Amino acid sequence: MRMRLARLRDVFWFLPLVMGLAALVLAQVLIAVDHALDDTALGSGGALFDRVGASGGRDLLGAIGGSMLAVAATSFSITISVLATASSTYGPRLVRNFMNDRGNQFVLGMFGATFLYSLMVLRAISAGPTEETTFVPDIAVNVAVLLAIVDVLVLVYFINHIASSIQVSTLSARVRSELDAVVEELYPEAAPDNAVPAPTPPGGREVTSTGSGFVIGIDEPALLRAAVDRDCLIAMRVRPGDHLVDGEPLARVHPANPGRFDDADLDATAGAICGAVDLGATRTPYQDIQFAVQQLTEMAVRALSPGTNDPYTAHNALNELAAGLVPLARRPAADLGRTEDGTLRLIVTRLPLQELLDDVFTAVRTYALDAPVAMTAAIMLARRIGVVAADADVTDTVLTHLDLIDAALDRADDPQNTHFCRGEIEQARSAIRASRA
């Protein structure tokens, strides 16, 4: 459930929908207040409200509603244009950063809400042959004017926001913040109290997927409860970011008492496991650390393409990767077992840092050979991780990739750049070896 609620951030229409419904409620409430206060003297407070009459109220609300709808359409067009630019320049995976941007959602919601509010107040105006039979919700009309003034300020904010959000530094910093969040969730500095080392036991009964798609999230507390209820050990076989096809292995169940664990128990456990694994059509970074790393890596790779040729964007993306991965490298490998009352009940999955480094440095080795600005940033990334790594396997992986980059530099076109990069590699090796001494 938590993951499904988190996915609402990626839905562009959710916040505008909530704001639109709130505008409809506000309009009805203020109209009811106007009815209740009709022919009631407001005292000194009445000076704050302009009574425009039935004809003036209709004209005013019509102008506000029509202009807000036009501005909303223009704002949406600008957002689509920015989406197209970001998709072609920095990669289609970054489009979701614009779709879940609360600023963009708020702007569209504000304009749409003002339109709906004006429409609902407009329909409440009734003009009779006499003043007694004419009803104009003056308070609601004046609030519409106030909303129009706020919308002008929102439009100014939107122009500034959309111009800022397309900047490389803003994009990369936002992706890195998502990387920081998933590192803290999956690899916390302080391990959970019930975390223990747990190699996966042999055997067990297999549970398969009942759907197809990417694993977006896994509800580990729900799995732990299911294991306790059925007196078994659940060993997960998948992790967020994996793609599953209907019928592929999802987990293995190891009953504490196999003789008393029948098919009905297995079916109930399988249902709980499938319910705790959230599948979707697209990946998200909420529990998928590889996706967060791939977004920054793709930004760096696309910046090095001949059509873009912007090595400083690649340099910035690799520095953001360092800011996200160095804290992870300082932490020891996570214990994957989870206990309840001292009994091992769940074995979770985590992506090792070594696999993340393989993705990053393979891409750099392939695309950055003739871009010394990006290559030096990649070497610095390796140096930073290798120096602080708490796990010797991570350090060995970093040194291996430095060796592979060194060998790949033989294919570079500029010998001076090759000589410079090899000097940086040697300094990185020396610093890493000195940290291990």
C-alpha positions as CSV (number, residue, x, y, z in Angstrom):
1,M,0.0,0.0,0.0
2,R,2.8,2.4,0.8
3,M,4.4,1.9,-2.5
4,R,1.1,2.4,-4.3
5,L,0.6,5.7,-2.5
6,A,4.2,6.7,-3.4
7,R,3.4,6.0,-7.1
8,L,0.8,8.8,-7.0
9,R,3.7,11.2,-7.1
10,D,4.4,10.0,-10.7
11,V,0.8,10.6,-11.7
12,F,0.5,14.1,-13.2
13,W,-3.3,14.4,-12.7
14,F,-3.5,13.5,-9.0
15,L,-2.7,16.9,-7.4
16,P,-4.7,18.9,-10.0
17,L,-7.7,16.5,-9.4
18,V,-7.5,17.1,-5.7
19,M,-7.3,20.9,-6.2
20,G,-10.2,20.8,-8.6
21,L,-12.4,19.0,-6.2
22,A,-11.3,21.4,-3.4
23,A,-12.3,24.3,-5.7
24,L,-15.8,22.8,-6.3
25,V,-16.3,22.3,-2.5
26,L,-15.1,25.9,-1.8
27,A,-17.5,27.3,-4.4
28,Q,-20.4,25.5,-2.9
29,V,-19.5,26.5,0.7
30,L,-19.1,30.2,-0.2
31,I,-22.3,30.2,-2.2
32,A,-24.1,28.7,0.9
33,V,-22.5,31.4,3.1
34,D,-23.7,34.1,0.6
35,H,-27.2,32.6,0.8
36,A,-27.1,32.7,4.6
37,L,-25.8,36.3,4.7
38,D,-28.2,37.6,2.1
39,D,-29.6,40.9,3.2
40,T,-27.4,40.8,6.3
41,A,-25.3,43.8,7.0
42,L,-21.6,42.9,7.2
43,G,-20.6,46.0,9.0
44,S,-17.1,47.4,8.4
45,G,-16.1,44.1,6.8
46,G,-18.6,44.7,4.0
47,A,-16.3,47.4,2.6
48,L,-13.8,44.6,1.6
49,F,-16.4,43.2,-0.8
50,D,-17.3,44.8,-4.1
51,R,-21.0,44.3,-5.1
52,V,-21.0,44.1,-8.9
53,G,-24.5,43.0,-9.6
54,A,-25.7,40.1,-11.6
55,S,-24.5,41.3,-15.0
56,G,-21.2,42.5,-13.7
57,G,-20.7,39.2,-11.8
58,R,-21.3,37.1,-14.9
59,D,-18.9,39.2,-17.0
60,L,-16.2,39.1,-14.3
61,L,-16.5,35.3,-13.7
62,G,-16.6,34.6,-17.4
63,A,-13.5,36.6,-18.0
64,I,-11.6,34.9,-15.1
65,G,-12.8,31.4,-16.1
66,G,-12.0,31.8,-19.8
67,S,-8.6,33.4,-19.2
68,M,-7.6,30.7,-16.7
69,L,-8.5,27.9,-19.1
70,A,-6.4,29.6,-21.8
71,V,-3.4,30.0,-19.4
72,A,-3.8,26.4,-18.3
73,A,-3.6,25.2,-21.9
74,T,-0.5,27.4,-22.5
75,S,1.2,26.2,-19.4
76,F,0.5,22.6,-20.3
77,S,1.9,23.2,-23.8
78,I,5.1,24.6,-22.3
79,T,5.4,21.6,-20.0
80,I,5.0,19.2,-23.0
81,S,7.7,21.2,-24.9
82,V,10.1,20.9,-21.9
83,L,9.3,17.2,-21.6
84,A,10.2,16.7,-25.3
85,T,13.5,18.6,-24.8
86,A,14.5,16.7,-21.7
87,S,13.6,13.4,-23.2
88,S,15.7,13.9,-26.3
89,T,18.6,15.5,-24.5
90,Y,18.9,13.7,-21.2
91,G,17.0,10.5,-21.8
92,P,13.4,9.4,-21.6
93,R,13.8,8.1,-18.1
94,L,14.1,11.6,-16.8
95,V,10.6,12.5,-18.1
96,R,9.1,11.1,-14.9
97,N,11.0,13.9,-13.0
98,F,8.9,16.4,-14.7
99,M,5.7,14.4,-14.4
100,N,6.1,14.1,-10.6
101,D,7.3,17.7,-10.1
102,R,5.0,19.2,-7.5
103,G,5.5,22.6,-8.9
104,N,4.2,21.7,-12.3
105,Q,1.3,19.8,-10.8
106,F,0.4,22.7,-8.6
107,V,0.4,25.3,-11.4
108,L,-1.8,23.2,-13.6
109,G,-4.1,22.4,-10.6
110,M,-4.3,26.1,-9.6
111,F,-5.4,27.3,-13.1
112,G,-7.8,24.4,-13.4
113,A,-9.2,24.9,-9.9
114,T,-9.8,28.7,-10.6
115,F,-11.7,27.8,-13.8
116,L,-13.9,25.3,-12.0
117,Y,-14.5,27.6,-9.1
118,S,-15.5,30.4,-11.5
119,L,-17.8,28.1,-13.4
120,M,-19.6,26.9,-10.3
121,V,-20.1,30.4,-8.9
122,L,-21.3,31.7,-12.3
123,R,-24.1,29.1,-12.4
124,A,-25.3,30.3,-9.0
125,I,-26.0,33.8,-10.2
126,S,-29.7,34.4,-10.8
127,A,-31.2,37.6,-12.1
128,G,-34.8,38.3,-11.4
129,P,-37.1,41.2,-12.3
130,T,-36.6,42.8,-8.9
131,E,-33.7,43.1,-6.5
132,E,-35.4,40.8,-4.1
133,T,-35.4,37.9,-6.6
134,T,-31.9,38.5,-7.8
135,F,-29.1,36.5,-6.2
136,V,-25.4,37.3,-6.6
137,P,-22.9,35.5,-4.3
138,D,-20.8,38.6,-3.7
139,I,-18.4,36.9,-1.3
140,A,-17.7,34.0,-3.8
141,V,-17.3,36.5,-6.7
142,N,-14.7,38.5,-4.7
143,V,-12.9,35.3,-3.8
144,A,-12.7,34.6,-7.6
145,V,-11.0,37.9,-8.1
146,L,-8.6,37.1,-5.3
147,L,-7.8,33.7,-7.0
148,A,-7.2,35.5,-10.3
149,I,-4.6,37.7,-8.6
150,V,-3.0,34.6,-7.1
151,D,-2.9,33.0,-10.5
152,V,-0.9,35.9,-11.9
153,L,1.7,35.2,-9.3
154,V,1.6,31.5,-10.0
155,L,2.2,32.2,-13.7
156,V,5.3,34.2,-12.8
157,Y,6.5,31.3,-10.6
158,F,5.8,28.8,-13.3
159,I,7.9,30.6,-15.9
160,N,10.8,30.8,-13.4
161,H,10.3,27.2,-12.3
162,I,10.2,25.7,-15.7
163,A,13.3,27.6,-16.8
164,S,15.1,26.4,-13.7
165,S,14.0,22.8,-13.9
166,I,15.5,22.2,-17.4
167,Q,19.0,23.2,-16.2
168,V,21.4,20.3,-16.0
169,S,22.4,21.0,-12.4
170,T,18.8,21.0,-11.3
171,L,18.0,17.7,-13.1
172,S,21.1,15.9,-11.8
173,A,20.6,17.1,-8.2
174,R,17.1,15.9,-8.2
175,V,18.0,12.5,-9.5
176,R,20.8,12.3,-6.9
177,S,18.4,13.2,-4.1
178,E,16.4,10.1,-5.2
179,L,19.5,8.1,-5.1
180,D,20.2,9.3,-1.6
181,A,16.7,8.4,-0.5
182,V,16.9,4.8,-1.8
183,V,20.3,4.3,-0.3
184,E,19.0,5.4,3.1
185,E,16.0,3.1,2.8
186,L,17.7,0.0,1.5
187,Y,21.2,0.4,3.0
188,P,20.7,2.3,6.2
189,E,23.8,3.2,8.2
190,A,22.3,1.5,11.3
191,A,21.1,-2.0,10.3
192,P,17.6,-3.0,11.5
193,D,17.6,-4.7,14.9
194,N,16.3,-7.9,13.4
195,A,18.9,-8.1,10.6
196,V,21.3,-11.1,10.6
197,P,23.6,-12.8,8.1
198,A,21.6,-15.5,6.3
199,P,22.9,-17.6,3.4
200,T,20.0,-18.9,1.3
201,P,19.2,-22.5,2.4
202,P,18.8,-25.2,-0.2
203,G,15.5,-26.8,-1.2
204,G,12.2,-25.2,-0.3
205,R,9.0,-24.8,-2.3
206,E,8.9,-22.4,-5.2
207,V,6.4,-19.5,-5.5
208,T,6.0,-18.0,-8.9
209,S,4.8,-14.7,-10.2
210,T,1.1,-14.2,-11.1
211,G,1.8,-11.2,-13.3
212,S,4.3,-9.6,-15.6
213,G,6.2,-6.4,-15.3
214,F,9.0,-4.6,-13.4
215,V,9.3,-5.2,-9.6
216,I,8.6,-1.7,-8.3
217,G,8.6,-2.4,-4.6
218,I,8.6,-5.2,-2.1
219,D,6.7,-4.8,1.2
220,E,9.2,-6.6,3.5
221,P,7.2,-6.1,6.8
222,A,4.2,-7.8,5.1
223,L,6.4,-10.7,4.0
224,L,7.8,-11.0,7.6
225,R,4.2,-11.1,8.9
226,A,3.2,-13.8,6.4
227,A,6.2,-15.9,7.3
228,V,5.4,-15.7,11.0
229,D,1.7,-16.5,10.4
230,R,2.6,-19.6,8.3
231,D,5.6,-20.6,10.5
232,C,8.0,-20.7,7.6
233,L,11.1,-19.0,6.1
234,I,10.6,-16.9,2.9
235,A,13.6,-16.4,0.7
236,M,13.1,-13.8,-2.0
237,R,14.5,-14.5,-5.4
238,V,13.8,-11.0,-6.9
239,R,14.6,-7.4,-6.1
240,P,13.2,-4.1,-7.2
241,G,14.1,-3.4,-10.8
242,D,13.9,-7.0,-11.9
243,H,11.5,-7.8,-14.8
244,L,9.2,-10.7,-14.3
245,V,7.1,-12.7,-16.7
246,D,4.0,-14.6,-15.4
247,G,5.1,-17.9,-14.0
248,E,8.8,-17.0,-13.2
249,P,10.3,-17.7,-9.8
250,L,9.4,-15.1,-7.2
251,A,10.5,-16.7,-3.9
252,R,11.1,-20.0,-2.1
253,V,9.2,-21.1,1.0
254,H,11.0,-23.2,3.7
255,P,8.4,-24.5,6.2
256,A,9.5,-25.0,9.8
257,N,7.6,-28.2,9.8
258,P,7.3,-29.6,6.2
259,G,5.0,-32.4,7.2
260,R,2.3,-30.0,8.5
261,F,2.7,-27.5,5.6
262,D,0.1,-28.6,3.0
263,D,-0.9,-27.1,-0.3
264,A,-3.4,-24.8,1.3
265,D,-0.7,-23.3,3.4
266,L,1.5,-22.9,0.4
267,D,-1.3,-21.2,-1.6
268,A,-2.0,-18.8,1.3
269,T,1.7,-18.0,1.6
270,A,2.1,-17.6,-2.1
271,G,-0.9,-15.1,-2.2
272,A,0.7,-13.1,0.6
273,I,4.1,-13.0,-1.2
274,C,2.5,-11.9,-4.5
275,G,0.5,-9.3,-2.7
276,A,3.7,-7.9,-1.1
277,V,5.5,-7.6,-4.5
278,D,4.3,-4.6,-6.5
279,L,4.6,-4.9,-10.3
280,G,4.4,-2.1,-12.8
281,A,5.0,-1.2,-16.4
282,T,7.9,1.2,-15.6
283,R,10.7,1.4,-13.1
284,T,10.8,3.9,-10.3
285,P,13.7,4.9,-8.0
286,Y,11.8,4.4,-4.7
287,Q,13.3,1.0,-4.0
288,D,15.3,0.5,-7.2
289,I,18.8,1.8,-6.6
290,Q,20.0,0.6,-10.0
291,F,17.4,2.7,-11.8
292,A,18.5,5.9,-9.9
293,V,22.2,5.2,-10.8
294,Q,21.2,4.4,-14.4
295,Q,19.5,7.8,-14.7
296,L,22.7,9.7,-13.9
297,T,24.8,7.3,-16.0
298,E,22.5,7.9,-19.0
299,M,22.7,11.6,-18.5
300,A,26.5,11.4,-18.7
301,V,26.5,9.1,-21.7
302,R,24.0,11.2,-23.7
303,A,26.0,14.3,-22.9
304,L,29.0,12.6,-24.6
305,S,27.0,11.7,-27.8
306,P,28.1,13.5,-31.0
307,G,24.8,15.3,-31.2
308,T,25.2,16.9,-27.8
309,N,29.0,16.9,-27.2
310,D,28.8,18.4,-23.7
311,P,31.4,16.7,-21.5
312,Y,30.8,19.1,-18.6
313,T,27.3,17.8,-18.2
314,A,28.8,14.3,-18.0
315,H,31.4,15.6,-15.5
316,N,28.5,17.0,-13.4
317,A,26.5,13.7,-13.6
318,L,29.5,11.7,-12.5
319,N,30.1,14.0,-9.6
320,E,26.5,13.6,-8.5
321,L,27.0,9.8,-8.7
322,A,30.0,10.2,-6.4
323,A,27.9,12.1,-3.9
324,G,25.3,9.3,-3.8
325,L,27.6,6.2,-4.0
326,V,30.5,7.3,-1.7
327,P,28.2,7.2,1.5
328,L,27.1,3.7,0.4
329,A,30.7,2.5,-0.1
330,R,31.4,3.5,3.5
331,R,28.9,1.1,4.8
332,P,29.5,-2.7,5.2
333,A,27.5,-5.1,3.1
334,A,24.0,-5.4,4.3
335,D,22.8,-8.5,6.3
336,L,19.9,-10.0,4.4
337,G,18.3,-12.1,7.0
338,R,15.3,-10.8,9.1
339,T,14.2,-12.5,12.3
340,E,11.1,-12.4,14.4
341,D,11.4,-13.5,18.1
342,G,14.9,-14.8,17.4
343,T,13.8,-17.1,14.5
344,L,14.9,-16.4,10.9
345,R,11.8,-15.7,8.9
346,L,12.8,-13.7,5.8
347,I,15.7,-13.4,3.5
348,V,15.6,-10.2,1.4
349,T,17.6,-9.2,-1.6
350,R,19.9,-6.2,-2.1
351,L,21.9,-5.2,-5.2
352,P,25.6,-5.2,-4.3
353,L,27.5,-2.0,-4.9
354,Q,29.9,-3.9,-7.2
355,E,27.1,-4.4,-9.8
356,L,26.3,-0.7,-9.7
357,L,29.9,0.1,-10.3
358,D,30.0,-2.3,-13.2
359,D,27.1,-0.4,-14.9
360,V,28.7,3.0,-14.4
361,F,32.3,2.2,-15.4
362,T,31.4,0.0,-18.4
363,A,29.4,2.9,-19.8
364,V,32.3,5.3,-19.1
365,R,34.8,3.0,-20.7
366,T,32.7,2.7,-23.8
367,Y,31.7,6.3,-24.4
368,A,34.2,8.6,-22.6
369,L,37.6,7.5,-24.0
370,D,37.9,10.7,-26.1
371,A,36.4,13.0,-23.5
372,P,39.1,13.7,-20.9
373,V,36.8,16.0,-18.9
374,A,34.4,13.1,-18.3
375,M,37.1,10.5,-18.0
376,T,38.9,12.3,-15.2
377,A,35.5,12.7,-13.4
378,A,35.0,8.9,-13.7
379,I,38.6,8.2,-12.4
380,M,37.9,10.5,-9.5
381,L,34.7,8.7,-8.8
382,A,36.6,5.4,-8.7
383,R,39.2,7.0,-6.4
384,R,36.7,8.3,-4.0
385,I,34.9,5.0,-3.7
386,G,38.0,2.9,-3.5
387,V,39.5,5.0,-0.7
388,V,36.5,4.9,1.6
389,A,35.2,1.4,0.8
390,A,34.4,-0.7,3.8
391,D,34.2,-3.9,1.8
392,A,37.4,-5.3,0.2
393,D,35.4,-6.7,-2.7
394,V,34.3,-3.2,-3.6
395,T,37.9,-2.0,-3.6
396,D,38.9,-4.9,-5.8
397,T,36.1,-4.0,-8.2
398,V,37.2,-0.4,-8.4
399,L,40.8,-1.4,-9.1
400,T,39.7,-3.8,-11.8
401,H,37.8,-1.1,-13.5
402,L,40.7,1.3,-13.3
403,D,42.8,-1.4,-15.0
404,L,40.1,-1.9,-17.7
405,I,40.0,1.9,-18.4
406,D,43.8,2.0,-18.6
407,A,43.7,-0.8,-21.2
408,A,40.8,0.8,-23.1
409,L,42.8,4.1,-23.4
410,D,44.9,2.4,-26.1
411,R,41.9,3.1,-28.4
412,A,41.8,6.8,-27.7
413,D,42.7,9.2,-30.5
414,D,44.7,11.8,-28.6
415,P,47.9,10.5,-27.0
416,Q,48.2,13.6,-24.8
417,N,44.8,13.0,-23.3
418,T,45.7,9.3,-22.9
419,H,48.9,10.2,-21.0
420,F,47.0,12.6,-18.8
421,C,44.3,10.1,-17.9
422,R,46.8,7.4,-17.2
423,G,48.5,9.7,-14.8
424,E,45.2,10.2,-13.0
425,I,44.6,6.5,-12.9
426,E,48.0,5.9,-11.3
427,Q,47.3,8.5,-8.7
428,A,44.0,6.9,-8.0
429,R,45.6,3.5,-7.6
430,S,48.2,4.8,-5.2
431,A,45.6,6.6,-3.1
432,I,43.4,3.4,-2.9
433,R,46.4,1.2,-2.0
434,A,47.5,3.6,0.6
435,S,44.1,3.6,2.2
436,R,44.3,-0.2,2.5
437,A,47.7,-0.3,4.1
